[in-house]
Amino acid sequence: MFQTQSLRLSDQHRKSHLWRGIVSITLIEGRDLKAMDSNGLSDPYVKFRLGHQKYKSKIMPKTLNPQWREQFDFHLYEEKGGVIDITAWDRDAGKRDDFIGRCQVDLSSLSREQTHKLELQLEEGEGHLVLLVTLTASATVSISDLSVHSLEDQKERGEILKRYSPLRIFNNIKDVGFLQVKVIRAEGLMAADVTGKSDPFCVVELNNDRLLTHTVYKNLNPEWNKVFTFNIKDIHSVLEVTVYDEDRDRSADFLGRVAIPLLSIQNGEQKAYVLKNKQLTGPTKGVIYLEIDVIFNAVKASLRTLIPKEQKYIEEENRLSKQLLLRNFVRTKRCVMVLVNAAYYVNGCFDWDSPPRSLAAFVVGSHCPAPPLLFIRFSDLSSSSLWL
């Protein structure tokens, strides 16, 4: 009875977009996969499935140790999270793809608000898959997070200050400090949908730790009121907060990003940050309001600078998006219009619409070698002729 009621609630959440959380998966690499082709290699790709949600990675040709570095987000409609089924395949053109192996991730065994690095052995096959998995709570706990985890609680702040005091330099040397990020709201975001609205959500990243807010639907001025906490491993790291527009059937559209070096943060100040483009070279539309606190052990931080910087596994790709299509369409349209106008200008020269211009074109043409001259003549919309 309880299970039936839970499934019914999950269906209601799914239909109304009321998901309970997000699981982010970064497919990093495969190791020592089984060779499925006659050349001793494979063309591997990976499929993910959680309930009705499915994703497929890109194909990596001719390798047994593929490097994907792709990221996928699933919505969680059940309290326990469920099990993600993962299968690896070898792409065969013109034939049925070969099965390489399978593994699973039981989300109920993973703690939330934390990034887990998993090395999973492929069953029914050979090799391993390396993943980063992060579970983020949904909007139902966002407001309570803002009050419960706030460093405004002097007792909690005192405990954290004590943990990173100068006297504790030998207690977990890799734990340099504590970062708290309040993602409060955004204003004046770009409209990514045909309705003139967006469905914005935030991704907060510190190195390989990646957490998400809930989505605020049909809104250009969303309020998230979400608090994130991170353990700092390198005080020279840069905090990145990116705003996306959620698309149910496609990859999320980029709306803007801010990058904030930890050493530049002024504790406890709510600030409005202008959103920038992907390359952080110029502003885009909108601002985001953040309040950030950094507490760290200066001695540990100094020692950490002697250790090589942590490799960031998550690499952003130029995926197909509505904005990219629109920009390319506008750019192509401009190029076509330039060519059309040039063609009409050349056509006018040889139709003697302007005798001085046509005479000049005749003189230039008679003194230039024939091969370099390539003229396209458009007489009218109903008929056209090609001059070579």
N, C-alpha and C positions, 0 to 999 in steps of 0.2 A: 504493500500500500504506500509506504513512504517513498520507495523507489519510483513508483508510478507517478506520484505527486511531484517528485523532483524532476522527472523527465518532462512532465507537463509544464512546470515552471520554466525549464530550460527552453522549451519550444516557444513559450510566450516571450522570453527574453530575446530569443533569436529573431522573432518576427518584429519586435519593437526596437531592435538594436540595443537593448539593455543588457550588455554583456558585463560579466562580473570581473573581468581582468584581461590582461594581454600577456601572451607569451611571445617573446622575441627570440628567434633562433638565427644564429650566424653560423653558416656552414663554412668552416675554415678550410679543411683539407681532407683528403683520403690518403691512407698509407698502406702500401703493399696490397693493393687490390688484386683480385684474381684476373689473370689474363684470359680473355674470351675470344680474341681474334688470332688468326694464323700467324700474324707477325709477332706474337708474344706480348701484345699490348691490348688495351681496351680503350673505348671512347665513353668514359663513364659520366653519368648524371644521376641525380638523387631526387626521389619523390618523397614529399611529406604529406601526411594526412592526419587531421584531428577532426573527428566527426565528419561533417559535410564540407569542411574547408580543406583545400588541396593546394599544394605548390609543387613546382618542378624547377630544379636548378638548370643552369646552362650546361651544355655538353663540353667536356674537356677532351679534345682529340688526342689519341695515341699516347696514353700515359697510364701508369699504375699508381702514381702518386699525385693526383690532381690537386690544384690550388684553386678553390672556388671563391672564398671570401664574399659570399652572398648572404643577405639578411632577409628574413621573412617574419611577418607578424601574424599571429593567430589570435582571434577573439575567444575568450573563455566564457561559456554560458553556464557552466556547472561549477558548483562550489569547490569540488575536489580537483577540477582541472582536466582529468581524463588522461589518456595515454596517446602519445604521438607515435604513429607507425611510420618508420623510415625504411625505404627500400632503395638499393643501388642497382643501376642498370647499365648495360653496355649498348650503345646506339649502333644499330646495323641498318644501313641504308638499303631500302628495298626488301628487307626481311624483318621478321619479328625480333624485337630487342631481347637481348639475353639478360637473364636475372643473375646479378652478382651476389647479393646478400641482403639480409634484413636485420634491423635492430629497432628497439623501442625506447622511449623516454617516458617514465611514469612521473607525471607532473606533481602528483600528491607527495612524492618523496623529496621534492625540492623546496627550499625555503623561499619566501617571496622577498621582493625588493633587493635582490642580490643576483649577481651574474655568476653562473656556474660554468666551468670549463669541463666538458665531458669527452672522454676518449672511449668510443663504443666499439666493441668487437662485433663484426658482422656474423650473424648466424646463417647457416646454410651456405656459407661461402668462406672467403678469406679476406683478411685485412681489417682496417679500423677506419672509422669516421671521427673527426674531431669537430666538436660543436661548442658554441657559447650559447647558453640558455638563460634567459632572464624572465621571471614572472613579476608582473606589476599589477597591483590591486586596482580595482575600477573606481568609478566616481562615488560609489556608495561609502567609501572610507576617506575620500579626499578632504572633506571639511574637518573630520576628526583628526586626520593627520596634521592639519595645520595647527591645531591646539595642543594635541598630545605630544608631538615631537618638537615643539618649538623650544629654541634655546632661551626664550624669555623666562622659562622656569629656572630660577636661580640655582635650585638644587641640582637640576640636570646639568646646567652649565658648569657648576662646580665640579661635578664628577668627571666631566670631559676634560676640563682644565687640569685636573689632578692626573688623569690618564696620560696627558701629554706634557707634564711638567718636566723641567730640565733634569730632575733627579731620576727620571725613569728612562734614561737613554738606552739601557741594555734590555729593556722589556719589549720584545718583538721589534727588532730593528727595522723591519720592513713597514711597520705601521707608523707612518710619519705624522699623520694628522687626521682631522675630521672636517668634512665639508657638508654644510647644510644649504640647500637651495630651495627657496620658496618661489614657485612659479605662480604668480598671482593672476595676471590677466594680460590681454593684448588689446590694442586699439587700432582701428583703421587698416585692417588686413586687406590683402589683395583678394578680389572676387575671382574664384577659380571655377565656379559652376555657371551654367547658362542662366540660372535664376538670379545672378548677381550676388550670390552669397558664397560662403565656404563652409566646410565642415572641419574646423581646425583642431589639431592636437599637437602636443609638444613632445620632442625627444630630447632628453637630457643625457649628455655623454661626458664621461671622464675616462680617457683612455679606452679600455675595453668594457667598462661598465656602462650600460645603456638602459635607461628607464623611460617610461612613457606616461603621459597623462591620459585621461579619458578624452573622448571627442565631444566637442560642443557643436551640435548640428545647426546648420543654416544661420550662421552668425559671423559677423566681421569684427565683433568686439567681445570675444569670449572671456569668461572667467573660469579659471581652473582651481585656484586655491589649493594647490598640491605642494607637499613638502617632500624633498628627496634628500637622502643622506648618503654620503660616500666615505669610504676610508681612503685617505690620501697616501699614495705610495711614492709620489714624486711632487715636491712643491713647485717644480717648474712646469707642471702639466697645465693644459689649457682646458677650461670648461667650455663645452659647446652646447648651445640650446638652439634647436631647429624647429621651426613651425611648418607643419605639412597640412595639406587638405586631404582628407580621407576620401578615397574612391573605392566603392565596394568591389568593382570588377577589374580594377587596374591598380597599378602602383600609385602610391600617394604622390600628390603634386607638391613640389617645393614652394613654400611661401616666403621664407626668410630665415636668416641665421644670425646668431651673435657668437663670438668667441672671446672668452674672458680669461686671461692668465690669472692663475690663483694668487700670485704675488701682487697683483694690482687691485685686489678686492678690498673694499672698505666695509668692514663688518657692520651688519645690522642696518645698513642704509637701503631703503627701497628706491631703486633707480629705474628710469625708463631708458631702455636700450633700443636704438634704431636698428631695425632688421636690415641685414645686408644680403647680397647675392651669394651664390654658392662659393665663389672664389674669395668672398669678403673684400672685394675691390671697390664696391660701391653700394649705395643704399638701394633697397627695394621699398615696398610700401608697408607702412605700419610700424608700431613700436611694441615692445614687450616689457612688462614690469616684473622685475626680479628683486628678491632680497636674499643676500648671500652672506654666510658666516664661514670663516676659516679659522680653525684652531690647530696649531701644529707645534711639534717639538723642533726647535731651531737646530739643535745638535744632530738629531736624526736626519733632518732635511739636508744638512751640510754633508753628512756622510753618504747620503743617498745619491748626491750629485756625482760621486765617483763610480757609480754603477751604471752600466749602459741603460739607455732609455727603453722603457717597455714598448715592445712592438705592438702597433695597433692593427688588429686583425680586420676590423670592419673597414672596407673600402667602398666608397660611393661610386656608383656607376651612372652613366648618362642613359637612364632608362627612358622609354617612350612615354611622353606625357602630353596632356592637352596643351600646356603652355609651350612646350617645345614644338609641337605641330603648328601652333598658331604663329610662333616666331618664324619658323621656316616657311610657312605659307606667305606671310607678309614679305619676307626677304625675297622669295621666289617671284612674287607678284611685282615687286619693284624692279627686279632684273628684267622680267619679261616686258614691262612697260618701257624701260629704257631701250631695249632692242626694237620694240614696235615703233617707238618714236623715231629712232635712228633710221629704220627701214622706210618710214613715211618721208623722212627728210631726203633720203637718197632717191626715193621714187619721185619726189617733187623736182629734184634736179634734172631728171631725164624726161619729165613731162612738160618742161618749160613753163611751170607755174610762175616762176620768177626768172625772167630772161637773164638778168645779171648773174644770178647764182648758177643757172644752167650753163651759161657761157664759160664761167670760171671752172665748173666741173668738167666741161668738154675739153678745155685747154689742159687741165691737170691730167685728165684721163688719157689724152693723146700723147703726153710726154712721159707717162709711167709705163713700165713693163706690164704686159697683160696678166701674167700668172698671179701677182699679188692682189689684183683687183677681184673682189668677190662682192657682187651687188645682188641684193634681194629686192625684187620689185613686187609691190602689192598695188595692183591697179584699182581694185575696189573689193568689197566684201564678197561679191558674187563670183569673181574670177581673179585669178592670180597668175603671174608668170615669174619664172625664175631666170635671173640673169647670172651667168657664170663668166 
